[in-house]
Amino acid sequence: MYRRSAAAAVLLAAALTLTACGSDAKPDAAGAAKPKPPASSGAPDPADAQASGPPPAKPTGPVLPDAKLTPATGSFTDKEKKYLSGRVPEKMDPAAVLQSGQEACQRVERTAKHDKDAAIGSVIAGEIPAAKDAIPALCPAQQPVLTAAEKGFPDGTRANPAPGSYRALTQSTTCTWQAKGKDGSVLASSPMTQPAGAKIVADIPEGTAEFTSTSCYAWLPA
C-alpha cells in the first residue's frame, strides 16, 4: 500500500513539473533579456540582429519612379524622398528600404555614444554597409563618424597604401601586420608579441606595395 502511494506521489510530482514547463509563465528579470555587449566588444549587438529590410545600396535593376515613392500609410518627408530616389527596386516596398537606412543610423548612433572608435571601425569594416549612404541623408549628425571612416581601411590586404603611421581599432593580441615592397621583401612587420590592452600602431614605410593585416579589425591614421 505504501509503495503504491509513493509511486502515485512521484507520478503526480512529475505531471506538475511538466505542466509548469509547458506554461506561458514569463522568465524572471535575470532571464528576460541578455545584456548588450559593450560597443568595443567583438560580440554582435543583439538588437542589430533584428534589423529588417535590405541594405539600401543602389539597385542594379529597375527602380520605382519618384512619383510612386509613397508608403502604405502616411507620407515621406522631403529628406526621406530624396534618400529613396533611385534606391527602391521596382517590386519592393519603399518603407522597407527607408527602415533599413534608419536602422543603420540607429546602429551608428548607438555605438558612437559608447565608443566612437567602434562606430568608425564598424563602418570601415563594412559591418553597417548601409551607413555610407544613410548618414548623409538621414542622420547627418553622425557625419564625423563617416568622415573619419573614409580615412581608414579594413583588415586584410591593401595595395599601395599611403605611407605613415596607422592605429588598429582593436587591442587584440592576435593582431598582426606586414608591409612588403614590390619585390616581395618585408619592409616592416608587427612585433612578435603584443601586450594585452596595448595600442597597436603600424608604421607603413615609403615604397610599400602591399600591406596585410590579420585580426586587426580596421585601421585609421594614427
C-alpha positions in Angstrom: 0.0 0.0 0.0 2.8 2.4 1.0 4.7 1.6 -2.2 1.6 2.4 -4.3 1.1 5.7 -2.6 4.8 6.7 -3.0 4.6 5.8 -6.7 1.5 7.8 -7.2 3.1 10.8 -5.5 6.1 10.6 -7.8 3.9 10.5 -10.8 1.8 13.5 -9.6 5.0 15.5 -9.0 6.3 14.7 -12.5 3.0 15.7 -14.0 3.0 19.0 -12.2 6.6 19.7 -13.3 5.7 19.1 -17.0 2.7 21.3 -16.7 4.8 24.1 -15.3 7.4 23.7 -18.1 4.6 24.0 -20.7 3.0 27.0 -19.2 3.3 30.5 -20.5 5.0 31.8 -17.4 7.3 34.7 -18.1 11.0 34.3 -17.2 12.3 36.3 -14.3 14.2 39.6 -14.8 17.5 37.8 -14.9 16.5 35.7 -17.8 14.3 38.2 -19.6 16.9 39.7 -21.8 20.6 39.3 -22.4 22.7 42.4 -21.7 24.2 44.1 -24.7 27.9 43.8 -25.2 30.0 46.9 -24.8 30.4 49.0 -28.0 34.1 48.0 -28.3 33.3 44.3 -27.9 33.7 41.9 -30.8 30.3 40.3 -29.9 27.4 41.4 -32.1 24.7 43.6 -30.5 21.5 41.5 -30.1 19.5 44.5 -31.2 21.3 44.5 -34.5 20.2 41.0 -35.4 16.6 42.3 -35.5 17.4 44.7 -38.4 14.9 44.2 -41.2 14.8 45.1 -44.8 17.6 45.0 -47.4 20.6 47.3 -47.3 19.7 50.5 -49.2 22.5 50.1 -51.8 21.8 51.4 -55.2 19.9 48.6 -57.0 21.2 47.4 -60.4 17.7 46.6 -61.8 14.6 48.7 -62.5 13.7 51.1 -59.7 10.4 52.8 -58.6 10.0 56.2 -60.1 9.9 59.1 -57.6 6.2 59.6 -58.2 5.5 56.1 -56.8 7.6 56.5 -53.7 4.7 56.5 -51.3 4.2 54.5 -48.1 1.0 52.4 -47.5 0.0 54.9 -44.8 1.1 58.5 -44.1 3.8 60.2 -46.2 7.5 60.5 -46.6 9.3 63.8 -45.7 11.3 65.6 -48.4 14.5 64.3 -46.8 13.3 60.7 -46.9 12.1 61.0 -50.5 15.5 62.3 -51.5 17.2 59.4 -49.9 14.8 56.9 -51.5 15.1 58.4 -55.0 16.7 55.8 -57.3 17.2 53.4 -54.4 14.0 51.3 -54.3 13.8 48.2 -56.5 10.7 48.1 -58.7 8.8 45.5 -56.7 9.9 46.5 -53.2 8.1 48.5 -50.5 9.9 51.8 -50.2 9.1 51.9 -46.5 11.3 48.8 -46.0 14.2 50.4 -47.8 13.8 53.5 -45.6 13.6 51.4 -42.5 16.9 49.8 -43.4 18.6 53.1 -43.7 17.1 54.3 -40.4 18.3 51.2 -38.6 21.8 51.8 -40.0 21.7 55.3 -38.5 20.5 53.9 -35.2 23.3 51.4 -35.0 25.9 54.0 -35.7 24.5 56.4 -33.2 24.1 53.8 -30.5 27.7 52.5 -30.9 29.2 56.0 -31.2 27.5 57.0 -28.0 29.6 54.5 -26.1 32.7 54.1 -28.3 33.3 56.4 -31.3 36.2 54.2 -32.5 34.0 51.2 -32.5 31.4 53.1 -34.6 34.1 54.2 -37.1 35.5 50.7 -37.3 32.1 49.1 -37.9 31.7 51.4 -40.9 35.2 50.8 -42.2 34.8 47.0 -41.8 31.5 47.0 -43.7 29.5 45.8 -40.7 27.0 48.5 -41.3 27.1 48.7 -45.2 24.1 51.0 -45.4 25.8 53.6 -43.2 27.7 55.3 -46.0 24.5 56.2 -47.8 22.2 56.6 -44.8 24.4 59.0 -42.7 24.5 62.0 -45.2 20.8 61.8 -45.9 19.1 60.5 -42.7 21.4 61.2 -39.8 23.9 64.0 -40.7 24.8 64.4 -37.0 26.8 61.2 -37.5 28.8 62.7 -40.4 32.0 62.9 -38.2 31.9 59.1 -37.9 31.6 58.7 -41.7 34.3 61.3 -42.4 36.7 59.5 -40.1 35.9 56.1 -41.6 36.7 57.4 -45.1 40.3 58.0 -44.0 40.7 54.4 -42.8 40.8 50.9 -44.4 39.7 47.4 -43.2 41.6 44.5 -42.1 43.1 42.3 -44.9 45.3 43.2 -47.8 45.7 46.7 -49.2 47.8 47.5 -52.2 49.9 50.6 -52.4 48.9 52.1 -49.1 49.9 55.7 -48.3 52.9 55.7 -46.1 52.6 56.8 -42.5 51.5 55.6 -39.0 48.2 53.8 -38.6 46.5 52.6 -35.5 44.4 49.4 -35.3 40.9 49.8 -33.9 41.4 46.8 -31.7 43.5 45.8 -28.8 43.6 42.1 -29.8 46.8 40.4 -29.0 46.3 38.3 -32.2 46.5 41.4 -34.5 49.5 41.0 -36.8 50.6 43.0 -39.8 53.3 43.1 -42.5 54.4 45.6 -45.2 56.1 44.3 -48.3 57.9 46.0 -51.2 57.4 45.4 -54.9 59.9 42.6 -54.8 58.1 40.9 -52.0 60.7 41.8 -49.4 59.4 42.5 -45.9 59.8 46.2 -45.1 58.2 46.2 -41.7 56.1 43.9 -39.6 54.3 43.7 -36.2 56.3 42.7 -33.1 56.4 39.0 -32.2 54.3 39.6 -29.0 51.7 42.2 -28.3 50.9 43.1 -24.6 47.2 42.9 -23.7 45.5 46.2 -23.9 48.3 47.9 -25.7 47.7 50.4 -28.6 48.6 48.8 -31.9 50.4 51.0 -34.4 51.7 50.1 -37.8 54.4 52.3 -39.5 54.0 51.8 -43.2 57.2 52.9 -44.9 57.7 54.5 -48.3 57.7 52.0 -51.2 55.2 49.6 -49.6 53.4 47.8 -52.4 51.3 45.6 -50.1 50.1 45.9 -46.5 48.5 42.8 -45.0 46.9 42.5 -41.5 45.1 39.8 -39.7 42.7 40.1 -36.8 43.2 43.9 -36.6 39.6 44.9 -37.5 40.3 48.2 -39.1 42.9 50.9 -39.4 42.9 54.7 -39.1 45.8 57.2 -39.4 47.5 57.5 -36.0 
